[in-house]
Amino acid sequence: MLALLLVKTLVDKKIDNFDLNHAVDVLSFEDFNKIYSEDNLLIRLVPTNQAMLDCIDHSVAVAFNSFNLAKNGANGTIELSPEELYTYGLLNSFGGILVEARSEEQEKVIEKVADESEQTDVVKDVFTGGNVNTYISMLFMQSLGMPENLYMMVAFWNNRSFISPGYENASKVIYLGEVMRYCYEGLVEFFQVDSDICSFFNIKDETQFNYIINQLKVK
């Protein structure tokens, strides 16, 4: 409701519209509480933690890297636009953000599933240790109605067997955008990077690779 009042404020150019008391008057206090309360699991404030902030930083950096790689490389042979690849770069790590934003009810379900398993600690780690993030990203993109060949390309950027014909070069953008960020974070070394994909972007050695990473730093 406050969001609608903000729009009305901008249209009418009257700041008086954007007022909590006015929102309560329009809705009634009881209705307002139904919309914004701890009892409404669909609308809640999500507390941040460092893991969530790290996922957000990672997603933004991968999106920025992908946009720039698509904009400046491969002589127009990439199947998707830089703007599309920026969006897909953002979505790639979105599963991690959703995991960190899990509600208390979802946490209880994870605990229940883990406790009923013979490998309780393993199950908990799958959900909370980052191992399920890619799969949840894929499910999220499915829920948005994205075509299978696109969400598979984005979610499984590190497994070439999932790449559909027609998106081979676009997938290289996501791959290198991800790997460059992981290198910047100190999680991957240059020798681990796919040399064929580096060649596709005319990256010939580690010095050139590191130079590009330094140019693409997202603070």
Residue frames as qw, qx, qy, qz and C-alpha x, y, z in Angstrom:
[[0.000, 0.886, 0.464, 0.000, 0.00, 0.00, 0.00],
 [0.301, -0.794, 0.112, 0.517, 2.82, 2.39, 0.85],
 [0.423, -0.087, 0.604, 0.670, 4.37, 1.60, -2.53],
 [0.185, 0.653, 0.638, 0.364, 1.13, 2.63, -4.23],
 [0.179, -0.930, -0.235, 0.219, 1.01, 5.79, -2.16],
 [0.435, -0.497, 0.340, 0.669, 4.56, 6.58, -3.25],
 [0.321, 0.286, 0.659, 0.618, 3.48, 6.32, -6.90],
 [0.019, -0.849, -0.512, -0.131, 0.51, 8.58, -6.18],
 [0.366, -0.786, -0.014, 0.498, 2.86, 11.03, -4.48],
 [0.401, -0.214, 0.497, 0.739, 5.05, 11.18, -7.57],
 [0.180, 0.508, 0.681, 0.496, 2.07, 11.60, -9.90],
 [0.165, -0.885, -0.425, -0.095, 0.22, 14.20, -7.80],
 [0.402, 0.446, -0.261, 0.756, 3.45, 15.85, -6.61],
 [0.493, -0.674, 0.077, -0.545, 2.01, 15.95, -3.09],
 [0.290, 0.326, -0.820, 0.370, 4.25, 14.57, -0.36],
 [0.514, -0.203, 0.446, -0.704, 1.24, 14.40, 1.99],
 [0.869, 0.100, -0.291, -0.387, 0.09, 11.28, 0.13],
 [0.704, 0.216, -0.634, 0.238, 3.09, 9.29, 1.35],
 [0.287, -0.482, 0.467, -0.683, 2.16, 8.96, 4.97],
 [0.190, -0.001, -0.969, 0.156, 1.81, 5.89, 7.22],
 [0.260, 0.293, 0.610, -0.688, -1.25, 7.25, 8.99],
 [0.535, 0.376, -0.197, -0.730, -2.91, 7.86, 5.63],
 [0.405, 0.186, -0.865, -0.230, -2.18, 4.27, 4.65],
 [0.007, -0.154, -0.891, 0.426, -3.79, 3.07, 7.88],
 [0.396, 0.358, 0.277, -0.799, -6.83, 5.31, 7.24],
 [0.534, 0.328, -0.498, -0.599, -7.26, 3.86, 3.76],
 [0.478, 0.110, -0.868, -0.083, -6.84, 0.25, 4.80],
 [0.737, -0.592, -0.036, -0.323, -7.96, 0.33, 8.44],
 [0.201, -0.690, 0.670, -0.188, -5.42, -0.57, 11.11],
 [0.812, -0.094, 0.551, -0.169, -6.60, -4.19, 11.21],
 [0.838, 0.535, 0.097, 0.034, -6.09, -4.68, 7.48],
 [0.253, 0.846, -0.443, 0.158, -2.72, -2.97, 7.61],
 [0.477, -0.527, 0.678, -0.185, -1.57, -5.37, 10.32],
 [0.899, 0.175, 0.393, -0.086, -2.69, -8.32, 8.21],
 [0.674, 0.717, -0.127, 0.120, -0.51, -7.12, 5.36],
 [0.359, 0.619, -0.530, 0.455, 2.51, -6.29, 7.45],
 [0.672, -0.561, 0.331, -0.352, 2.96, -8.61, 10.38],
 [0.136, -0.446, 0.885, -0.001, 4.98, -11.61, 11.50],
 [0.651, 0.174, 0.679, -0.291, 1.92, -13.77, 10.92],
 [0.702, 0.672, 0.032, -0.234, 1.99, -13.09, 7.19],
 [0.732, -0.292, 0.476, 0.390, 4.75, -15.36, 5.87],
 [0.614, 0.584, 0.367, 0.383, 4.43, -13.93, 2.38],
 [0.169, 0.843, -0.054, 0.508, 5.48, -10.45, 3.50],
 [0.732, -0.630, -0.075, 0.249, 8.29, -10.22, 6.02],
 [0.079, 0.912, -0.401, 0.015, 11.50, -8.32, 6.57],
 [0.952, 0.110, -0.188, 0.214, 14.46, -10.56, 5.78],
 [0.451, -0.829, 0.264, 0.196, 17.40, -10.05, 8.12],
 [0.625, 0.679, -0.380, 0.068, 20.71, -9.86, 6.31],
 [0.788, -0.505, 0.284, 0.208, 23.81, -11.83, 7.19],
 [0.142, -0.676, 0.545, 0.476, 27.31, -11.91, 5.75],
 [0.441, 0.061, 0.846, 0.295, 26.62, -14.98, 3.60],
 [0.386, 0.754, 0.530, -0.038, 23.66, -13.22, 1.94],
 [0.055, 0.923, -0.141, -0.353, 25.67, -10.05, 1.38],
 [0.335, -0.426, 0.724, 0.427, 28.47, -12.13, -0.15],
 [0.465, 0.374, 0.779, 0.192, 25.97, -13.78, -2.53],
 [0.266, 0.904, 0.284, -0.176, 24.61, -10.39, -3.54],
 [0.119, -0.802, 0.412, 0.416, 28.10, -9.00, -4.14],
 [0.433, -0.142, 0.814, 0.360, 28.99, -12.09, -6.16],
 [0.451, 0.601, 0.657, 0.058, 25.85, -11.85, -8.30],
 [0.171, 0.947, 0.049, -0.266, 26.38, -8.17, -9.06],
 [0.231, -0.656, 0.587, 0.415, 30.01, -8.76, -9.96],
 [0.471, 0.096, 0.827, 0.293, 29.22, -11.70, -12.26],
 [0.381, 0.789, 0.477, -0.060, 26.51, -9.64, -13.97],
 [0.025, 0.923, -0.195, -0.332, 28.92, -6.73, -14.45],
 [0.360, -0.414, 0.738, 0.392, 31.65, -9.05, -15.77],
 [0.498, 0.349, 0.775, 0.170, 29.25, -10.77, -18.15],
 [0.302, 0.898, 0.252, -0.197, 27.95, -7.48, -19.51],
 [0.042, -0.843, 0.402, 0.355, 31.45, -6.22, -20.22],
 [0.434, -0.202, 0.818, 0.318, 32.67, -9.48, -21.74],
 [0.477, 0.555, 0.676, 0.087, 29.64, -9.58, -24.05],
 [0.184, 0.942, 0.110, -0.259, 30.01, -5.89, -24.90],
 [0.007, -0.856, 0.451, 0.254, 33.69, -6.00, -25.76],
 [0.339, -0.385, 0.838, 0.188, 34.54, -9.50, -26.89],
 [0.516, 0.152, 0.840, 0.066, 34.07, -12.19, -29.50],
 [0.007, 0.166, -0.520, -0.838, 33.29, -9.95, -32.48],
 [0.567, 0.110, -0.044, -0.815, 29.51, -10.14, -32.32],
 [0.480, 0.081, -0.842, -0.231, 29.33, -13.94, -32.21],
 [0.053, 0.070, 0.820, -0.566, 27.55, -14.11, -28.83],
 [0.117, -0.416, -0.820, -0.376, 23.94, -15.22, -29.13],
 [0.275, -0.793, -0.531, 0.118, 22.52, -12.97, -26.39],
 [0.143, 0.846, -0.018, 0.514, 22.79, -9.22, -25.82],
 [0.314, 0.263, -0.570, 0.712, 25.02, -7.73, -23.09],
 [0.443, -0.312, 0.209, -0.814, 21.85, -6.60, -21.29],
 [0.898, -0.139, -0.271, -0.317, 20.41, -10.13, -21.31],
 [0.753, 0.121, -0.535, 0.364, 23.67, -11.58, -20.05],
 [0.025, -0.378, 0.448, -0.810, 23.79, -9.00, -17.27],
 [0.714, -0.274, 0.059, -0.642, 20.36, -10.23, -16.12],
 [0.937, -0.010, -0.344, -0.053, 21.34, -13.89, -16.34],
 [0.466, 0.339, -0.565, 0.590, 24.55, -13.13, -14.45],
 [0.344, -0.380, 0.356, -0.781, 22.45, -11.70, -11.61],
 [0.866, -0.152, -0.059, -0.472, 20.21, -14.77, -11.55],
 [0.677, 0.308, -0.659, 0.112, 23.08, -17.24, -11.49],
 [0.305, 0.094, -0.748, 0.582, 23.72, -16.95, -7.75],
 [0.455, -0.381, -0.030, -0.804, 20.18, -16.03, -6.78],
 [0.799, -0.258, -0.534, -0.101, 19.64, -19.44, -5.21],
 [0.523, -0.011, -0.536, 0.662, 22.18, -18.56, -2.54],
 [0.150, -0.226, 0.160, -0.949, 20.28, -15.40, -1.69],
 [0.703, -0.289, -0.320, -0.566, 17.02, -17.35, -1.41],
 [0.746, -0.147, -0.605, 0.237, 18.68, -19.93, 0.84],
 [0.312, 0.026, -0.451, 0.836, 19.97, -17.23, 3.18],
 [0.333, -0.182, 0.012, -0.925, 16.53, -15.58, 3.17],
 [0.461, -0.250, -0.838, -0.152, 14.80, -18.76, 4.33],
 [0.497, -0.567, 0.018, -0.657, 12.03, -18.29, 6.86],
 [0.354, -0.365, 0.749, -0.425, 11.80, -19.97, 10.26],
 [0.862, 0.158, 0.293, -0.383, 9.18, -22.33, 8.83],
 [0.765, 0.548, -0.336, -0.034, 11.52, -23.33, 5.99],
 [0.069, 0.589, -0.735, 0.328, 14.33, -23.80, 8.49],
 [0.646, -0.180, 0.598, -0.440, 12.12, -26.19, 10.45],
 [0.906, 0.356, 0.014, -0.230, 11.41, -28.20, 7.31],
 [0.506, 0.629, -0.569, 0.154, 15.16, -28.47, 6.60],
 [0.246, -0.454, 0.739, -0.433, 15.77, -29.59, 10.19],
 [0.820, 0.030, 0.391, -0.418, 12.97, -32.18, 9.92],
 [0.842, 0.485, -0.216, -0.093, 14.28, -33.60, 6.64],
 [0.288, 0.627, -0.666, 0.284, 17.81, -33.73, 8.04],
 [0.447, -0.357, 0.669, -0.474, 16.76, -35.39, 11.30],
 [0.890, 0.156, 0.274, -0.329, 14.86, -38.08, 9.40],
 [0.694, 0.601, -0.396, -0.010, 17.92, -38.84, 7.27],
 [0.929, -0.242, -0.067, 0.273, 20.68, -41.29, 8.12],
 [0.593, 0.125, -0.008, 0.795, 23.17, -38.54, 7.19],
 [0.142, -0.882, -0.406, 0.194, 21.82, -35.59, 9.17],
 [0.315, -0.680, 0.165, 0.641, 24.93, -33.41, 8.96],
 [0.328, 0.025, 0.650, 0.685, 25.32, -34.03, 5.22],
 [0.086, 0.693, 0.665, 0.266, 21.72, -33.05, 4.52],
 [0.209, -0.885, -0.220, 0.352, 22.04, -29.88, 6.58],
 [0.364, -0.475, 0.373, 0.709, 25.22, -28.95, 4.74],
 [0.311, 0.347, 0.702, 0.539, 23.53, -29.47, 1.37],
 [0.016, -0.846, -0.507, -0.165, 20.92, -26.87, 2.28],
 [0.281, -0.948, -0.055, 0.141, 23.00, -24.41, 4.27],
 [0.604, -0.472, 0.362, 0.531, 26.54, -24.88, 2.95],
 [0.197, 0.647, -0.334, -0.656, 25.93, -23.54, -0.54],
 [0.238, -0.124, 0.909, 0.319, 25.66, -26.93, -2.24],
 [0.303, 0.549, 0.779, -0.023, 22.00, -26.52, -3.19],
 [0.050, 0.633, 0.042, -0.771, 22.28, -22.93, -4.45],
 [0.062, 0.222, -0.670, -0.706, 22.62, -23.79, -8.14],
 [0.043, -0.343, -0.924, -0.164, 19.61, -26.09, -8.06],
 [0.010, 0.697, 0.545, -0.465, 17.47, -23.45, -6.32],
 [0.039, 0.495, -0.271, -0.825, 18.62, -20.87, -8.88],
 [0.065, -0.029, -0.841, -0.536, 17.40, -23.22, -11.59],
 [0.050, -0.544, -0.831, 0.108, 14.01, -23.71, -9.88],
 [0.002, 0.662, 0.232, -0.713, 13.66, -19.95, -9.45],
 [0.090, 0.350, -0.497, -0.789, 14.32, -19.36, -13.16],
 [0.053, -0.266, -0.924, -0.271, 11.84, -22.10, -14.01],
 [0.016, -0.641, -0.659, 0.393, 9.23, -20.28, -11.92],
 [0.060, 0.596, -0.072, -0.797, 9.83, -17.14, -14.00],
 [0.747, 0.559, 0.301, -0.199, 8.94, -19.08, -17.15],
 [0.040, 0.727, -0.572, -0.379, 12.44, -18.99, -18.61],
 [0.858, 0.341, -0.321, -0.210, 13.08, -21.50, -21.43],
 [0.930, -0.326, 0.123, 0.119, 14.92, -24.63, -20.35],
 [0.781, 0.355, -0.024, 0.514, 17.91, -24.02, -22.61],
 [0.087, 0.770, -0.169, 0.609, 18.46, -20.63, -20.94],
 [0.601, -0.690, 0.237, -0.326, 18.08, -21.57, -17.30],
 [0.969, -0.104, 0.070, 0.214, 20.24, -24.65, -17.80],
 [0.587, 0.564, -0.110, 0.570, 22.93, -22.47, -19.37],
 [0.138, -0.766, 0.228, -0.585, 22.87, -20.06, -16.45],
 [0.774, -0.541, 0.196, -0.264, 22.50, -22.49, -13.56],
 [0.919, -0.153, 0.284, 0.225, 25.01, -25.05, -14.83],
 [0.299, 0.918, -0.244, -0.093, 27.59, -22.68, -16.26],
 [0.211, -0.666, 0.715, 0.035, 30.44, -24.95, -15.17],
 [0.592, 0.020, 0.804, 0.040, 29.18, -28.10, -16.92],
 [0.189, 0.362, -0.489, -0.771, 29.36, -27.85, -20.70],
 [0.009, 0.156, 0.965, 0.211, 27.22, -30.98, -21.16],
 [0.124, 0.615, 0.672, -0.393, 24.12, -28.98, -20.14],
 [0.076, 0.516, -0.152, -0.839, 24.59, -26.28, -22.79],
 [0.646, 0.541, 0.526, -0.110, 22.02, -26.38, -25.59],
 [0.491, 0.217, 0.446, 0.716, 23.02, -25.74, -29.23],
 [0.076, 0.783, 0.360, 0.502, 22.67, -22.07, -30.05],
 [0.378, -0.908, 0.033, -0.176, 23.94, -20.76, -26.72],
 [0.882, -0.025, -0.156, 0.444, 27.50, -22.07, -26.74],
 [0.404, 0.406, -0.132, 0.809, 29.13, -18.64, -26.89],
 [0.393, -0.686, -0.025, -0.612, 26.71, -16.99, -24.48],
 [0.882, -0.443, -0.156, 0.023, 27.51, -19.72, -21.98],
 [0.714, 0.157, -0.196, 0.653, 31.20, -18.86, -22.29],
 [0.026, -0.630, 0.078, -0.773, 30.38, -15.33, -21.15],
 [0.713, -0.601, -0.027, -0.360, 28.63, -16.58, -18.01],
 [0.929, -0.120, -0.181, 0.301, 31.43, -19.05, -17.38],
 [0.546, 0.298, -0.186, 0.760, 34.20, -16.47, -17.62],
 [0.255, -0.673, 0.016, -0.694, 32.18, -13.89, -15.69],
 [0.844, -0.509, -0.082, -0.146, 31.84, -16.40, -12.86],
 [0.883, -0.025, -0.147, 0.446, 35.43, -17.63, -12.94],
 [0.313, 0.543, -0.146, 0.766, 36.85, -14.12, -12.98],
 [0.477, -0.685, 0.073, -0.546, 34.89, -13.30, -9.85],
 [0.934, -0.347, -0.067, 0.048, 36.03, -16.50, -8.17],
 [0.715, 0.258, -0.167, 0.628, 39.64, -15.63, -9.06],
 [0.023, -0.657, 0.123, -0.743, 39.15, -12.17, -7.59],
 [0.711, -0.580, 0.061, -0.392, 37.78, -13.78, -4.42],
 [0.076, -0.602, 0.782, -0.141, 40.83, -16.05, -4.27],
 [0.795, -0.034, 0.507, -0.331, 38.84, -19.25, -4.80],
 [0.876, 0.411, 0.227, 0.108, 40.17, -20.18, -8.25],
 [0.390, -0.560, 0.434, 0.587, 43.65, -20.05, -9.82],
 [0.412, 0.613, -0.329, -0.589, 44.34, -19.22, -13.47],
 [0.062, 0.286, -0.927, -0.236, 45.54, -22.76, -14.27],
 [0.297, 0.280, 0.871, -0.273, 42.03, -24.01, -13.43],
 [0.427, 0.587, 0.107, -0.680, 40.34, -21.76, -16.01],
 [0.775, 0.398, 0.482, 0.094, 39.18, -23.33, -19.30],
 [0.342, -0.397, 0.398, 0.753, 41.91, -22.39, -21.79],
 [0.237, 0.387, 0.715, 0.532, 39.59, -22.73, -24.80],
 [0.067, -0.880, -0.471, 0.004, 37.19, -20.17, -23.34],
 [0.338, -0.717, 0.112, 0.600, 40.10, -17.83, -22.60],
 [0.350, -0.060, 0.605, 0.713, 41.18, -18.18, -26.23],
 [0.149, 0.682, 0.671, 0.248, 37.66, -17.34, -27.38],
 [0.127, -0.968, -0.191, 0.101, 38.11, -13.95, -25.69],
 [0.567, 0.670, -0.218, 0.427, 41.71, -13.62, -26.93],
 [0.499, -0.784, 0.329, -0.168, 43.08, -13.99, -23.42],
 [0.731, 0.480, -0.475, 0.099, 46.55, -15.43, -23.93],
 [0.537, 0.146, -0.654, 0.512, 48.14, -15.57, -20.48],
 [0.449, -0.580, -0.597, 0.325, 47.68, -15.03, -16.77],
 [0.246, -0.241, -0.090, 0.935, 49.00, -11.46, -16.87],
 [0.200, -0.186, -0.438, -0.857, 46.33, -10.44, -19.37],
 [0.474, -0.476, -0.726, -0.146, 43.69, -12.36, -17.41],
 [0.424, -0.494, -0.478, 0.590, 44.59, -10.60, -14.14],
 [0.095, -0.061, 0.113, 0.987, 44.67, -7.23, -15.88],
 [0.338, -0.361, -0.570, -0.656, 41.07, -7.72, -17.07],
 [0.514, -0.528, -0.656, 0.161, 39.97, -8.80, -13.58],
 [0.334, -0.351, -0.272, 0.831, 41.51, -5.66, -12.07],
 [0.079, -0.078, -0.307, -0.945, 39.71, -3.53, -14.67],
 [0.477, -0.380, -0.613, -0.502, 36.40, -5.20, -13.85],
 [0.252, -0.134, -0.747, 0.600, 36.57, -4.90, -10.07],
 [0.362, -0.657, -0.389, -0.535, 33.20, -4.15, -8.50],
 [0.089, 0.296, -0.593, 0.743, 33.73, -2.44, -5.16]]
